């Protein structure tokens, strides 16, 4: 993957995660710590975490490319 491709992928993922975070805030904004998370909220949280993990991997790739 080239540096430009990585930057494009990072931008796309950033937009996607922002949309998911907005959805999570809209649907599950009132946090009640005494009730468990719904399955939908858990799935959304897992998806957001997965995207952040992928973003982190891309950042590491950029750093590796810049180091060389």
C-alpha positions in Angstrom: 0.0 0.0 0.0 1.3 3.4 -0.9 1.3 6.4 1.4 -1.5 8.0 -0.6 -3.6 4.9 -0.5 -3.2 4.7 3.2 -4.2 8.4 3.6 -7.3 7.8 1.5 -8.3 4.7 3.5 -7.7 6.6 6.8 -10.0 9.4 5.6 -12.7 7.0 4.6 -12.6 5.2 7.9 -12.6 8.4 9.9 -15.8 9.5 8.1 -17.4 6.1 8.8 -16.5 6.1 12.5 -17.7 9.6 12.9 -21.1 8.6 11.4 -21.3 5.5 13.7 -20.4 7.6 16.8 -23.1 10.1 15.8 -25.6 7.2 15.5 -24.6 5.8 18.8 -25.0 9.2 20.5 -28.4 9.7 18.8 -29.8 6.2 19.7 -28.0 5.5 23.0 -27.2 9.0 24.3 -28.9 8.6 27.6 -26.6 6.3 29.5 -28.2 4.5 32.4 -25.4 2.7 34.2 -27.8 0.5 36.1 -29.2 -1.2 33.0 -27.1 -3.3 30.7 -26.3 -2.3 27.1 -28.6 -3.5 24.5 -27.3 -6.0 21.9 -27.6 -3.3 19.2 -25.4 -0.9 21.3 -22.9 -3.6 21.9 -22.7 -4.4 18.2 -22.2 -0.7 17.4 -19.5 -0.4 20.0 -17.7 -3.4 18.7 -17.9 -2.1 15.1 -16.5 1.3 16.2 -13.7 -0.4 18.1 -12.9 -2.5 15.1 -12.6 0.6 12.9 -10.4 2.4 15.4 -8.2 -0.7 15.5 -7.9 -0.6 11.7 -7.1 3.2 11.8 -4.4 2.4 14.4 -2.9 -0.2 12.0 -2.8 2.4 9.2 -1.1 4.9 11.4 1.6 2.4 12.2 2.0 1.7 8.5 2.5 5.4 7.8 5.1 5.7 10.5 6.9 2.6 9.2 6.9 4.1 5.7 8.1 7.5 6.9 10.8 5.9 9.0 12.3 4.2 5.9 
